[in-house]
Amino acid sequence: MKNVVVLWSGGKDAMMALRALQERADVRVRALLSTFWEPENEITMHGTPESMIRAQAESLGLPLISMQQPRGASNEMYERLFAGALQPLINEGVSYVAAGDLHLEDVRSYREGVIQRAGATPLFPIWSNDTMDLAHRVIDDGFRVVITSIDEERIPACLLGTNFDHGFLEKLPGDVDPCGEHGEFHTFVAAGPGFSRPVPFRVEDTRAVGPMTGIGLSLRENAT
């Protein structure tokens, strides 16, 4: 049995990686591990607040391990923080770390090194999936996914805050990956298979997000 922790952004690719792992008889997913920017306490690049990621993990029935990383942290600092966050899980028998990467060889290579240096074995459960097929699978399987941030140079601003659905895919420019594999957009999964209840949310504003030329939503958990 492979005891696995999943690198968790709260977005659709992480969700599909989790689902692929949970369909395997030889895998037990023990926890989700998320990296948050300080001081905003938001998922790096996606801009989703920790409270919503925690609500998501609770609905999925999995523990969430939170790793805080200052904006502008070096790779060396990231690796130290990652190893520190992972060590208690390794002590409890977790020996695999899974990521939802799809096609970018340089990203995979770097991630493999980070995971291995931290003392675990990397897994890439949706690696090399066709991104159009995967995008349609997310939609057809019944996940509710919202677009949380976009690269304004690649994606029309009007698509920010819309649902990731067939209509969204039809509106994407032809040179944009349907899963946003090159950072064209990021997402948050609010409901779907595996959730005990939807994660309610509200949009408070839009703002600049991350190092990309982009804008994101100020999402907040809606308790009502």
N, C-alpha and C positions, 0 to 999 in steps of 0.2 A: 504494500500500500504506500503510495506517494503522498506524504503530508505536504501541502502546498499553501503558500501565501500568494495572493494575487495583488500585483501593483494596480492601484485603484484610483482612477481619475473621476469616476462617476459617469463617464461617457459611454457611448454605444460600443466602442471597440473593446473596452475593458469588460463591459457586460457580456459581449459575445464570447470573449475568452473565458469568462467565468462559466458561462453556460456550457461551453464545449468541455471544460474540465468536469463539471458536475454530471455530464453524461457518461463519463468514463468510470468503469467499475474499479480501476486500480488507483483512483485518486480520491483523496479527502481534502477539501478546501478548509483550511483551519482559520483563516483570517484574511482581511483586506488591509493593505498598507498604502496610505495616501500621503503625499507630500504637499504641504501647505506653505505658501509664502507668508513671511512675517513682514510687517506687523498686521497685514490685512486679514490673515487667517483664512486665505482662500486657496483653492486648488491651483497649482501653477499652470499658467496658460489658459485654463478654462474659466477661472474667476468664480467658481462655485464656492460659497461659504462652507465652513466646516460643519455648521449645524445641519445643513441639508445633506451633506455626505454622511453624517452620523444617522440622520433619519432614514436615509437610503439603506445603509448597512443594517440598521435595526429591522427594517421591513424585509430585507433579504435573509435575516436570521444569522448574520455573521459578525464577529467582533471586528472593530476598526482600530488599527494601529495608526496613530497620527505622528507624522514626522514634520517638524517645523524647520523651514529653511529661509534664511534672510534673502531678500531680493539681491541679486548680484553676487550670490555666493559662488565661489570657485568650484571647479570640478572636484578638487581635493577636499574641500569642505563638505560638498554633497556626499562624497563617498564615505567620509568619516561619520556623518550623520546617519547615512543609510545603514552602515555596518552596525552602528549603535542601536538603531531601531530594530534591526533584524535579529540581533544576538539573543534577546529573550525568547524569540520564537524558535531559533535553532536549539536553544537549551531545552525547549519543550518538545523537540522531535521534528520540527519542520526542517526539511532539507531541500525543498524546491521553491523557486520563486518564478511565478508566471507573469508574462506581460502580453498585452494585446497588440503588439507590433504586427504589421502586415507585410511590408515590402522593402522598407528602407534599410539596406545592408549596413550602412554606417551606424545607424541608430542601434540596430541589433547587436553589432559587434561591440559597441561601447557598453551597452547594457549587459551583455554576457560577461565582459570583464569585470564590471562593478559587482555583479551578483557573485561571480566566482571568487573574487577577492574578499567578499564578505563571508565566504564559507558555505555557499549554497550552489545548487545546480539550476541553471535557467531553463525555463520551458516557454515555448511560443505556440500556444494551442491553435491560433488562427493564422499562423504565418503562411504566406503565399496564397491565401484565399483570394479569389477574384473579388475586387472591391465592389463592383456593381452587383454581383450576386449577393455579397454580404449585406450591402445596403438594403436590397429588396427583402432579404431574410429578416433583418431587424424590423422592418415595417410589417411584413406579412405575419411575423410571429406575434404581433400585437403589442410591441413595446411603444410607450409614449415617450418621445424624445424631443427635447427643445434645443434650438440652436442658441448657445450661450455667448459665443464670441465669433467674430469673423475677421478675415483679412480684407480690409476695404479695397485693396488694390486688386483683389481677385473675385470677390463676392459682392453682389449688389447689397447695399445697406438695408434695403427693405426686407431682406431675408433674416435679419437678426431678430430673434425672439419667436420665429415661426416654428412649426412642428417639422421634424424630420420625417417627411412622408413622400408619397409618390409625386405630389405636386411640387415639393421642394426640389426633388431630383430633376424634374423637368425644367426647372428654372435655372439650374446651374449652368454657367458657361461651359462650352464643350471641352475646354482644357483643364477643368477643375475635377479632381478625383472625387468620385461619389461618396467616398468615406472621409474626405478631407485629409488624406494621408500625408500631404505636404504642408499641413498647418493652415489650410484655407479656412477651416471653421472647426469649432469644438462644440461639444454637446453635453447635456445632462439627461439621464434616463429617470423619469419620474414614476413610471408604472410599467407593469408587464408580467410575463411569466416569472415565477419565483418570488414576487413581491407579496407579502401578506396584506399590504394596503398601499395605495398610491402615496407619493410624497407630494403634498399640496404646496404650491409656491405662488409667489406674486412677484411681479417685476416693478421695481421701484424707480429705476433710472437706467440710462446708458452712460458709458464712460470709456475712457481709454483703458486698454488691457494689455499687459505683457510687453515684451520687446518688439512684437510684430507691429506693423502699421494697421492697427485694428481697433475695433470697438467691441465692448461686451455689455452684458446685462448686469445690473445690480439685482440679483435674485435673492429673495429671502423666503424662508419657510413660512407658510401661511398656516397658522394654528387654528384658524376658524373653519 
